[in-house]
Amino acid sequence: MRRWVVDDKYPSMMERRLALVQLLTDRDTLTIPEIEVGLGTHRFAAIAALSHGWFERRSAGRNARYGLSERGREKAAQLNMDKGIGDRSVE
C-alpha cells in the first residue's frame, strides 16, 4: 500500500502557527482537512499547530471546525499592525 506524504514547507512550528493565524483570519473557521490544504501541510502538523492557545474548537464531531480564540484574534491584530508598519514608505 502506498501512502501519500506531503512535504512540510514550514521550518518551525511557530511559522506554521503564524500561517494558520493568517489563514483563519482570512477564512474564519475551517476543518482539519481544510487547514491541511490551506497550509499545504500534513494532518499531524495541522493538529499540532491547533494545540496552541491561539486556536479553539468551534464545533463538535468528526468534521469539527476550528477558529481563532481571543488570544488568537489579539495575535492576528498584532500581526496586521506589524505588517502595516513594515509596509509604510518614508516620505
C-alpha positions as CSV (number, residue, x, y, z in Angstrom):
1,M,0.0,0.0,0.0
2,R,1.4,3.4,-1.0
3,R,0.9,6.3,1.4
4,W,0.9,9.9,0.2
5,V,3.4,12.1,2.0
6,V,3.2,15.9,1.9
7,D,6.4,17.8,2.4
8,D,6.0,20.4,5.2
9,K,7.2,23.8,4.0
10,Y,7.4,25.3,7.5
11,P,10.8,25.1,9.1
12,S,9.3,25.7,12.6
13,M,6.1,25.2,14.5
14,M,6.0,29.0,15.1
15,E,6.0,29.7,11.4
16,R,3.2,27.1,10.9
17,R,1.1,28.7,13.7
18,L,1.6,32.2,12.3
19,A,0.5,31.0,8.9
20,L,-2.5,29.3,10.5
21,V,-3.4,32.6,12.3
22,Q,-3.4,34.3,8.9
23,L,-5.4,31.5,7.2
24,L,-8.1,31.6,9.9
25,T,-8.1,35.4,9.8
26,D,-9.0,35.2,6.1
27,R,-11.4,32.2,6.3
28,D,-12.9,32.4,9.9
29,T,-13.4,28.7,10.7
30,L,-12.0,25.6,9.0
31,T,-11.9,21.8,9.4
32,I,-8.6,19.9,9.8
33,P,-8.7,18.8,6.1
34,E,-9.3,22.4,5.0
35,I,-6.4,23.5,7.2
36,E,-4.2,20.8,5.7
37,V,-4.9,22.1,2.2
38,G,-4.8,25.8,3.1
39,L,-1.3,25.4,4.7
40,G,0.0,22.8,2.3
41,T,1.0,20.6,5.2
42,H,0.0,17.2,6.6
43,R,-2.7,16.3,9.1
44,F,-0.4,15.7,12.2
45,A,1.3,19.1,11.7
46,A,-2.1,20.8,11.4
47,I,-3.3,19.1,14.6
48,A,-0.1,20.0,16.4
49,A,-0.4,23.7,15.4
50,L,-4.1,23.7,16.6
51,S,-3.0,22.7,20.1
52,H,-1.7,26.2,20.8
53,G,-3.9,28.7,22.8
54,W,-4.4,30.9,19.8
55,F,-6.9,28.4,18.4
56,E,-10.2,26.9,19.6
57,R,-12.6,24.2,18.5
58,R,-15.8,25.8,17.4
59,S,-18.0,22.7,16.9
60,A,-18.0,19.0,17.9
61,G,-17.9,15.9,15.9
62,R,-15.8,14.3,13.1
63,N,-15.8,17.5,11.0
64,A,-15.2,19.9,13.8
65,R,-14.4,23.5,12.8
66,Y,-11.6,25.4,14.3
67,G,-11.1,29.2,14.6
68,L,-9.1,31.8,16.4
69,S,-9.5,32.1,20.2
70,E,-9.5,35.5,21.9
71,R,-5.7,35.3,22.2
72,G,-5.5,34.3,18.5
73,R,-7.5,37.3,17.5
74,E,-5.2,39.5,19.5
75,K,-2.2,37.9,17.8
76,A,-3.8,38.5,14.4
77,A,-4.4,42.1,15.2
78,Q,-0.8,42.4,16.3
79,L,0.5,40.8,13.1
80,N,-1.7,43.1,11.0
81,M,-0.3,46.2,12.9
82,D,3.3,45.0,12.4
83,K,2.6,44.3,8.7
84,G,1.2,47.9,8.3
85,I,4.2,49.4,10.0
86,G,6.6,47.5,7.7
87,D,4.7,48.4,4.6
88,R,4.8,52.2,5.1
89,S,7.1,54.1,2.9
90,V,9.2,57.1,4.1
91,E,8.1,60.3,2.6
